[in-house]
Amino acid sequence: MTSRHKKLNIMHITYDMRIGGTEMVIKNIIDGSEHNQFKMSVLCIESPLGPFAEELQKDGIEFFEFNRQPGFDKKLIASIRKTIKENNIDIIHCHQYTPWVYGVIAAAFTKTKVIFTEHGRFYPDSSTWKRKLINPILNLFTDQVTAISKATKQALVEFENISEKSIDVIYNGIAPLQVDDEEVRALKESLGIPDNHMVLGTVARFDPIKNHTMMLKAFSKVLVEHPNTTLMIVGDGEERENIERCIKTLNLANNVILTGYESKPAYHIALMDIFLLSSLSEGTSMTLLEAMSIGKPCVVTNAGGNPEIVIEGENGFVTINKDESLFAEAMIKIISEEYKYLELSLAAKKRFDSYFSATTMNYLYSNIYKKLSFKSLIGIK
């Protein structure tokens, strides 16, 4: 609950604002916030700021940029604390573990409320005894913890020793993709994809954790039954050489397209008939949500938050991690059954609208901000 005359002053603390899932969430929260009630800013503990920062700065959002030093940077804590006090910040919203550690220590014993949002976990997950010892103490100085999936929440409990009762799940939310059908058709033509080909695809950085090679092996099985199929992989990264080698080994060159990195792949996603995600670990994939927002059936592994987004048999299929045969079977089932395809497509859009829209996410975070503001007004820590 905010004063009629004073906006609630909220600062997001993160690593930087390059193009990525966490950064997109922050941008969506800011873009969708109630501007008459909240004044938002962003503090980045690392530089350079990144493209999303440039977009937000054009809209008048203030940024504070620091350059975190290796090891535990005590000077950074002092800098954040000074920034909080000088700018009269009511709430800091810390995104991911390291920004939380710096943020919560900097805000300790001030009037500033603290929110910590965990956006995902590394694979394989792990922790240290020091973190398990200190995290419950840091949590005492934190007013709200949120996680982007139930799987991420459980990881915080298991690996970070944070009380389950203190964690709420708020799924990532995005605005639905807006695409022009003519542009999609033009893209298909420019990529040389035959009109009669069904397009399977993914958008993900070329990283071992995304397990593109498993996807390629599964796709080779799909081609045996459905040769009029193209796999389009959007992205780039360190795994490119391995991916290209796998394509050559499996003799897939005529049916696989590597588009390279695309900063705004909306039309590529729209071109896909089925969206694929073969990750070994995943929080909440923003490109998976984008695909669902325009009714794309999905085939994903049961990693992280994937099974919470794609409900088995409802809006897609969820297969056991690393199992190329089951992944292939799921793709074949969708391709083979036209009625099933339409059923999954409609369900994907419906599920997105119900749980993963930016409107839903912003409403839930807005309620937290207002709740913490009310506690502050009546003197409850």
Rosetta blueprint (number, residue, H / E / L):
1 M L
2 T L
3 S L
4 R L
5 H L
6 K L
7 K L
8 L E
9 N E
10 I E
11 M E
12 H E
13 I E
14 T E
15 Y L
16 D L
17 M L
18 R L
19 I L
20 G L
21 G H
22 T H
23 E H
24 M H
25 V H
26 I H
27 K H
28 N H
29 I H
30 I H
31 D H
32 G L
33 S L
34 E L
35 H L
36 N L
37 Q L
38 F E
39 K E
40 M E
41 S E
42 V E
43 L E
44 C E
45 I L
46 E L
47 S L
48 P L
49 L L
50 G L
51 P H
52 F H
53 A H
54 E H
55 E H
56 L H
57 Q H
58 K H
59 D L
60 G L
61 I L
62 E E
63 F E
64 F E
65 E E
66 F L
67 N L
68 R L
69 Q L
70 P L
71 G L
72 F L
73 D L
74 K H
75 K H
76 L H
77 I H
78 A H
79 S H
80 I H
81 R H
82 K H
83 T H
84 I H
85 K H
86 E H
87 N L
88 N L
89 I L
90 D L
91 I E
92 I E
93 H E
94 C E
95 H E
96 Q L
97 Y H
98 T H
99 P H
100 W H
101 V H
102 Y H
103 G H
104 V H
105 I H
106 A H
107 A H
108 A L
109 F L
110 T L
111 K L
112 T L
113 K E
114 V E
115 I E
116 F E
117 T E
118 E E
119 H L
120 G L
121 R L
122 F L
123 Y L
124 P L
125 D L
126 S L
127 S L
128 T L
129 W H
130 K H
131 R H
132 K H
133 L H
134 I H
135 N H
136 P H
137 I H
138 L H
139 N H
140 L H
141 F L
142 T L
143 D L
144 Q E
145 V E
146 T E
147 A E
148 I L
149 S L
150 K H
151 A H
152 T H
153 K H
154 Q H
155 A H
156 L H
157 V H
158 E H
159 F H
160 E H
161 N L
162 I L
163 S L
164 E H
165 K H
166 S H
167 I E
168 D E
169 V E
170 I L
171 Y L
172 N L
173 G L
174 I E
175 A L
176 P L
177 L L
178 Q L
179 V L
180 D L
181 D H
182 E H
183 E H
184 V H
185 R H
186 A H
187 L H
188 K H
189 E H
190 S H
191 L L
192 G L
193 I L
194 P L
195 D L
196 N L
197 H L
198 M E
199 V E
200 L E
201 G E
202 T E
203 V E
204 A L
205 R L
206 F L
207 D L
208 P H
209 I H
210 K H
211 N L
212 H H
213 T H
214 M H
215 M H
216 L H
217 K H
218 A H
219 F H
220 S H
221 K H
222 V H
223 L H
224 V H
225 E H
226 H L
227 P L
228 N L
229 T E
230 T E
231 L E
232 M E
233 I E
234 V E
235 G L
236 D L
237 G L
238 E L
239 E L
240 R H
241 E H
242 N H
243 I H
244 E H
245 R H
246 C H
247 I H
248 K H
249 T H
250 L L
251 N L
252 L L
253 A L
254 N L
255 N L
256 V E
257 I E
258 L E
259 T E
260 G E
261 Y L
262 E L
263 S L
264 K L
265 P L
266 A H
267 Y H
268 H H
269 I H
270 A H
271 L H
272 M L
273 D L
274 I E
275 F E
276 L E
277 L E
278 S L
279 S L
280 L L
281 S L
282 E L
283 G L
284 T L
285 S L
286 M H
287 T H
288 L H
289 L H
290 E H
291 A H
292 M H
293 S H
294 I L
295 G L
296 K L
297 P L
298 C E
299 V E
300 V E
301 T E
302 N L
303 A L
304 G L
305 G L
306 N H
307 P H
308 E H
309 I H
310 V L
311 I L
312 E E
313 G L
314 E L
315 N L
316 G E
317 F E
318 V E
319 T E
320 I L
321 N L
322 K L
323 D L
324 E H
325 S H
326 L H
327 F H
328 A H
329 E H
330 A H
331 M H
332 I H
333 K H
334 I H
335 I H
336 S H
337 E L
338 E H
339 Y H
340 K H
341 Y H
342 L H
343 E H
344 L H
345 S H
346 L H
347 A H
348 A H
349 K H
350 K H
351 R H
352 F H
353 D H
354 S H
355 Y H
356 F L
357 S E
358 A H
359 T H
360 T H
361 M H
362 N H
363 Y H
364 L H
365 Y H
366 S H
367 N H
368 I H
369 Y H
370 K H
371 K H
372 L H
373 S H
374 F H
375 K H
376 S H
377 L H
378 I L
379 G L
380 I L
381 K L
